[in-house]
Amino acid sequence: MQGYECDVLVVGAGPAGSVAALYCSKQGLNTVLIERANKIGAHTNTRIDSSTDFGLTEIIKEMELKTENLVYKSKWHSPSGRSFILHSKIGEYYFKRGPESDSFECVTVSKAIKNGCTLFLDTAVEEINKDGGRFDEVIISQGTEKIVIKPEIIIAADGGNSIFHRYFDKRFVEKKRVAYGVTGKNFIRPDTSGIYFDSELAPGGYFYIVTCLNGISSAGIILDSNKMQKNAGDYFYDYLNENSKIADRLNPITNNFVGYGEIFDLDTYLYENLLFVGDAAGLIDPFLGYGMIPAIISAYCAGKHSVNAVNNKDYSLLNRYAMDIKQRFTKRLPHLYRKVFNSLDNDDFDLLIEMLEGLQSKIDIDELLSQLDSLEYEP
Ligand SMILES: Cc1cc2nc3c(=O)[nH]c(=O)nc-3n(C[C@H](O)[C@H](O)[C@H](O)COP(=O)(O)OP(=O)(O)OC[C@H]3O[C@@H](n4cnc5c(N)ncnc54)[C@H](O)[C@@H]3O)c2cc1C
């Protein structure tokens, strides 16, 4: 049986795990990354994810993470066809996802490897052992081979159904954000994202279209599982049947995707030497369903606090991770937005877009929205 002693074991090589592994290895920590799939990025069937920039830019620059576009314009559409263009100071990043070598996760993992990170693909976690409260040993298998990993710190980045959840209480698993969509080429201009509200055709969510500078496009529907009465694909195609102008844009289609994100609270983001990041920490934004921002930011924070703890040989410094995450992702405001949007009917959406259109010349709507959002992120 092979054995590894390491500073940090990262479980899961999605966006969060790849960022955590890159941060730790770049800072000189002995880092092991394990991934259940036999290829990085194979677990996701989306090809473009977009996420607003609340604190991402600094991290993206510092770590030289790969992004596609940074878009400042979004066109909001009402059910009756009215629209309003928001020119925002806060950009929206697009990330290429999936198994191709230039996807976000593939590029990030290959940088981590160049910095000395050891990667095991195609792994199954066989045993997790504790010494006192600490998780001190993880036994994995890769084919017929068993490997014992003895880490000082574990970063759980293995998504919404983390193997470590069995040790903790998962609360408020009340909502799932469900997504269905298609990928293709040049659906719309790459400088503006399109968002379409319709409480009947996209209950508890919205329809969206984005295009990257390289032409890859994505169109999808996001739904609230509590409000769904049929499967997500039916909502997507019913939306297109009712909106033929949008349907005409979606050509050619190269693949389709479907999936969900669970929104939950764990009783802790940190237990002794175990840190939860990204979807494993339940950090998906309840309003728009963004998971990339919390995945990258939480992984960066986990990496930073791990480096600090290892370098100072003081693992109590990890406590700051939980505080950081609580401060940054209280989810209060996005929950409120979601509640408000869930209560709107199509006449309300028409009125809202009409009002925003009219108000645009009188007040700085972008400033107002960013003031509201900054309330959430202030310590
Ligand atoms: C259809 C769909 C569309 C989405 N669109 C957007 C979007 O446009 N914008 C946005 O911001 N977010 C979007 N999201 C959410 C976003 O994809 C996630 O929030 C993000 O991928 C979270 O990253 P993560 O690394 O935490 O988890 P994941 O991406 O789930 O990665 C977890 C990794 O861990 C691996 N793993 C799991 N179990 C184990 C194990 N036992 N051992 C080892 N490895 C394991 C998995 O194979 C995977 O590689 C979407 C989600 C879906 C499903």
PDBQT file of the ligand as one rigid body, heavy atoms in Angstrom, charges set to zero:
ROOT
HETATM    1  C1  LIG A 401     -26.483  22.728 -15.043  1.00  0.00    +0.000 C 
HETATM    2  C2  LIG A 401     -25.738  23.696 -14.166  1.00  0.00    +0.000 A 
HETATM    3  C3  LIG A 401     -25.479  24.990 -14.623  1.00  0.00    +0.000 A 
HETATM    4  C4  LIG A 401     -24.766  25.879 -13.816  1.00  0.00    +0.000 A 
HETATM    5  N1  LIG A 401     -24.513  27.139 -14.284  1.00  0.00    +0.000 NA
HETATM    6  C5  LIG A 401     -23.823  27.997 -13.515  1.00  0.00    +0.000 A 
HETATM    7  C6  LIG A 401     -23.510  29.317 -13.984  1.00  0.00    +0.000 A 
HETATM    8  O1  LIG A 401     -23.840  29.718 -15.095  1.00  0.00    +0.000 OA
HETATM    9  N2  LIG A 401     -22.804  30.133 -13.147  1.00  0.00    +0.000 N 
HETATM   10  C7  LIG A 401     -22.398  29.729 -11.916  1.00  0.00    +0.000 A 
HETATM   11  O2  LIG A 401     -21.756  30.522 -11.216  1.00  0.00    +0.000 OA
HETATM   12  N3  LIG A 401     -22.671  28.509 -11.455  1.00  0.00    +0.000 NA
HETATM   13  C8  LIG A 401     -23.366  27.634 -12.220  1.00  0.00    +0.000 A 
HETATM   14  N4  LIG A 401     -23.634  26.381 -11.741  1.00  0.00    +0.000 N 
HETATM   15  C9  LIG A 401     -23.129  25.993 -10.430  1.00  0.00    +0.000 C 
HETATM   16  C10 LIG A 401     -21.627  25.634 -10.540  1.00  0.00    +0.000 C 
HETATM   17  O3  LIG A 401     -21.436  24.713 -11.584  1.00  0.00    +0.000 OA
HETATM   18  C11 LIG A 401     -21.144  25.026  -9.243  1.00  0.00    +0.000 C 
HETATM   19  O4  LIG A 401     -21.497  25.874  -8.183  1.00  0.00    +0.000 OA
HETATM   20  C12 LIG A 401     -19.636  24.812  -9.261  1.00  0.00    +0.000 C 
HETATM   21  O5  LIG A 401     -19.284  23.826 -10.187  1.00  0.00    +0.000 OA
HETATM   22  C13 LIG A 401     -19.169  24.403  -7.862  1.00  0.00    +0.000 C 
HETATM   23  O6  LIG A 401     -17.834  24.001  -7.902  1.00  0.00    +0.000 OA
HETATM   24  P1  LIG A 401     -17.265  22.969  -6.818  1.00  0.00    +0.000 P 
HETATM   25  O7  LIG A 401     -15.851  22.762  -7.180  1.00  0.00    +0.000 OA
HETATM   26  O8  LIG A 401     -17.624  23.406  -5.459  1.00  0.00    +0.000 OA
HETATM   27  O9  LIG A 401     -18.102  21.621  -7.038  1.00  0.00    +0.000 OA
HETATM   28  P2  LIG A 401     -18.224  20.689  -8.297  1.00  0.00    +0.000 P 
HETATM   29  O10 LIG A 401     -18.150  21.465  -9.563  1.00  0.00    +0.000 OA
HETATM   30  O11 LIG A 401     -19.422  19.837  -8.069  1.00  0.00    +0.000 OA
HETATM   31  O12 LIG A 401     -16.914  19.788  -8.233  1.00  0.00    +0.000 OA
HETATM   32  C14 LIG A 401     -16.800  18.715  -7.334  1.00  0.00    +0.000 C 
HETATM   33  C15 LIG A 401     -15.706  17.787  -7.835  1.00  0.00    +0.000 C 
HETATM   34  O13 LIG A 401     -15.501  16.784  -6.859  1.00  0.00    +0.000 OA
HETATM   35  C16 LIG A 401     -15.488  15.515  -7.482  1.00  0.00    +0.000 C 
HETATM   36  N5  LIG A 401     -15.890  14.535  -6.465  1.00  0.00    +0.000 N 
HETATM   37  C17 LIG A 401     -17.126  14.297  -5.989  1.00  0.00    +0.000 A 
HETATM   38  N6  LIG A 401     -17.073  13.340  -5.027  1.00  0.00    +0.000 NA
HETATM   39  C18 LIG A 401     -15.773  12.986  -4.903  1.00  0.00    +0.000 A 
HETATM   40  C19 LIG A 401     -15.085  12.053  -4.088  1.00  0.00    +0.000 A 
HETATM   41  N7  LIG A 401     -15.736  11.289  -3.201  1.00  0.00    +0.000 N 
HETATM   42  N8  LIG A 401     -13.756  11.929  -4.221  1.00  0.00    +0.000 NA
HETATM   43  C20 LIG A 401     -13.073  12.700  -5.135  1.00  0.00    +0.000 A 
HETATM   44  N9  LIG A 401     -13.681  13.598  -5.947  1.00  0.00    +0.000 NA
HETATM   45  C21 LIG A 401     -15.002  13.741  -5.828  1.00  0.00    +0.000 A 
HETATM   46  C22 LIG A 401     -16.434  15.650  -8.666  1.00  0.00    +0.000 C 
HETATM   47  O14 LIG A 401     -16.190  14.663  -9.644  1.00  0.00    +0.000 OA
HETATM   48  C23 LIG A 401     -16.073  17.064  -9.138  1.00  0.00    +0.000 C 
HETATM   49  O15 LIG A 401     -14.972  17.062  -9.999  1.00  0.00    +0.000 OA
HETATM   50  C24 LIG A 401     -24.340  25.469 -12.533  1.00  0.00    +0.000 A 
HETATM   51  C25 LIG A 401     -24.594  24.175 -12.065  1.00  0.00    +0.000 A 
HETATM   52  C26 LIG A 401     -25.290  23.296 -12.883  1.00  0.00    +0.000 A 
HETATM   53  C27 LIG A 401     -25.547  21.897 -12.380  1.00  0.00    +0.000 C 
ENDROOT
TORSDOF 0
